[in-house]
Amino acid sequence: MCGGTLGCRPWDCLCRDGQTTGGSSCSLDVCASGADVCANRCESHGGLDSFEPRDAVEDSPECAAFCNRIRTECGQDTRCDVWFWCRVPADQCEASARDYLSCMVENPTFECTENGWHASGCPYSDELCGTDGGPAGDGGANEDAAAGTDASPDGV
């Protein structure tokens, strides 16, 4: 697997035309640098302006508990994509991401499926984010991210 047990950290890229993009840094089973990933993604957008690693709480106890719950419920070989599930959404902060993961661990509607697993009912907590921790009030858009999803964004 690319980048060992955690995989490769994804990058957020800002292209010269103002387009924002990002993605995995895994290429041919090797983790690529942010400069390489973003230069490629911004090639058709006037070139690369800047890049930074995508925010995640991958080393948090909440992320570990979340991935352990998946493996306990669905088998030790079940993949937990920490860069997807333990990410900090752009409109949130680390505290709300950790709270979301805690809710997902406690969630009684967690079930294994043929394609991975499913859990629902956990929104992000805007009120946990201060003025410097991310904007509050996503209008409930993040609630959809918790429902109807598999163990990784590509169902692997």
N, C-alpha and C positions, 0 to 999 in steps of 0.2 A: 504494500500500500504506500502511496506517495506520502513522504514526510513522517513515516512511522505511525504510531497508534493514533495520534491526533490528526494526521493529515497535514496539509499545508494551509497556513493562514491566508485567507483571501485579502485582496487589496481594494481600496476605494480610489478611483482615479478621477482627476479633473482634467479634461481636455481643453485645448486652447480656444475652442469655439464655445466653451461654457458647458458642454455636455458632461454629465457625470456618469461614470460607468464603473464596473468593478467585476471581480470574479475570482475564481480559484487560481492559485498559483501552481497547480500541479500540471506538469507537462512531461510526457514520456517517463512517468514514475519518479520525477525529480521536482522538488520545490523550486519554482522560478522566483527571481527577485521581483520586487514591486516595480522597479524600473522596466524590466522586460515585459511583465504582464501588462502594465499600463501603456507602454509605448505601442504594443500590439493593438490594444483595445482603442487607443486614441488615434491610430494611423489615419482613419478616414474622417477625423474630426479636427484637423489642423495641427495634430501633434499633441504631445503631453505637456501639460502645465505643471501639475503636481500629483503626488500620490501619498497615501498613508495606509498603514495596516487597519483593517476593519476592527472596530471595537468589539470585544467579547470578554466574558467572565469565565473563560475556559479553565482557569485554575481555582475557581471558587468551590467551596464545599457544596453549594447548591447545584452546580453543574455536575460534580461528581455524583451526588445523590440522585440526580435526574437520570444520568446514564446508567447508574447501578439499578435503578428501578426498571428501566427498559430491559436490561439484561436479566434481571431476576424474573420478570414477568414473561419475557419472550425468548429467553435462551442466551447463554453467554456469548454466542457468535453474532448476536444482533448488533448491527452497527449503530453507533450514536455519533452523528456528525456534530461535534461541539461547535464548529464554526458557523453552523446554521442555528442550532437550538440554543446555544449559549451566547449568541451574539447580543449586542446592545443595539436595538433599532435606533435609527437616526433621530427619532423624535422622543427618545427615552434616555435614561441614565442607568448606571450600574446598579443602583439600589432597586429600581423597578425591574430590571432584568433578573436580578437575584430573587426578588419576590415572586416573579412569574414562574421561575424554575421551582421554587418551594411549593407553590400552588400545584404545579404539575406533578410533583412527587406525592402530594397529599390527595390528588384528584381521585375520587372514587369511580369515575367513569373511564378509567384507563383499561384498554383491552388490546390484546394481540390480534392481528389479522394475517391473512395470507401474504400481504404485501409489506408487512412491518408491524405497525401498531397505530393506535388512535387514542387521543385524549381530547376532551373538550371542556370548556367552561372557565378557562383562566385568562382574564384580561391583564394587561400591563397596568400598573398603578401610577398614573400620572402624578398624583399628589406626593409621591416619594421623591420626585425630581424638583430640585430648587431652581432658582433662576440661572445658575451656571451648570446645572446637570442635564439640561435638555428642556425643550418646551413642553408645557402641559397641554392636555386637551387634544387628543388625537381623534376624538369623535367616535371612539369604540372601534376604529379600524383594525387595531391589533388583535381584537378578540377573534377575528377570522383566522389568524395565524395559528391559534391553538386547536382549532377544530378540523377534523377530517384530514389529518396529515400523517405521513409515514415517518419512520425512524430517520430518514434523511430526505433532503429536498428532491432527490432523484429516486427515492424508494429502494435504495441499495442497502 
